[in-house]
């Protein structure tokens, strides 16, 4: 039976309200071959005290100041020893207790596994599926119209990964996934919900900076002219989406 080692990395800073949900969604998995790394940015709101309650079940707990989200993620990557890596950041959850087990049962030895994400608001009410539907067949080219797979819903063979580019403060995860997908030969759609995502991260709070970074990333990987053209299409589709849903809600 295919039972690779999965390293799950959670980064957190001052999120006492949500962190325990995330931790338990990992620790309560039926799949046993999981290495869990928690990278805390020297929280002072009670988060660290919650994490220490589970220290005996965590592979590694690091609590120290960092230079931002992706610096913390790089710390986690540098400590990872699993065959695959998954980032499940504070506030998000692995979808169900048997999710990891089901993912690795779909097909052995893929380079990347991916699935669908359910969105939740700050009160943990379901908002349904992401607006960007997960592609039936995913390649690195599928991000040209936006991030069609959430970071929490993609399991990547660790050997394909590189450190996050710290030149991007909000969207380096897109660049990271594209780089890995370019190297991948076997990418598997598990065709099920695999993660729950809490809306309202830094990319939402600093939306303009996030968009600028995404444009630069897409231009680097897909070319400037195609990226400009694709963004015109994205704007048009977004306008139609909101127009349709406004009419539906009226």
HELIX and SHEET records of a PDB file:
HELIX    1   1 UNK A   19  UNK A   27  1                                   9    
HELIX    2   2 UNK A   47  UNK A   53  1                                   7    
HELIX    3   3 UNK A   55  UNK A   57  5                                   3    
HELIX    4   4 UNK A   69  UNK A   79  1                                  11    
HELIX    5   5 UNK A   99  UNK A  106  1                                   8    
HELIX    6   6 UNK A  140  UNK A  145  5                                   6    
HELIX    7   7 UNK A  151  UNK A  153  5                                   3    
HELIX    8   8 UNK A  158  UNK A  160  5                                   3    
HELIX    9   9 UNK A  172  UNK A  183  1                                  12    
HELIX   10  10 UNK A  202  UNK A  205  1                                   4    
HELIX   11  11 UNK A  207  UNK A  222  1                                  16    
HELIX   12  12 UNK A  224  UNK A  249  1                                  26    
SHEET    1   A 7 UNK A  60  UNK A  63  0                                        
SHEET    2   A 7 UNK A  34  UNK A  40  1                                        
SHEET    3   A 7 UNK A   6  UNK A  12  1                                        
SHEET    4   A 7 UNK A  84  UNK A  87  1                                        
SHEET    5   A 7 UNK A 154  UNK A 157 -1                                        
SHEET    6   A 7 UNK A 112  UNK A 120 -1                                        
SHEET    7   A 7 UNK A 126  UNK A 129 -1                                        
SHEET    1   B 8 UNK A  60  UNK A  63  0                                        
SHEET    2   B 8 UNK A  34  UNK A  40  1                                        
SHEET    3   B 8 UNK A   6  UNK A  12  1                                        
SHEET    4   B 8 UNK A  84  UNK A  87  1                                        
SHEET    5   B 8 UNK A 154  UNK A 157 -1                                        
SHEET    6   B 8 UNK A 112  UNK A 120 -1                                        
SHEET    7   B 8 UNK A 187  UNK A 198  1                                        
SHEET    8   B 8 UNK A  93  UNK A  94 -1                                        
END                                                                             
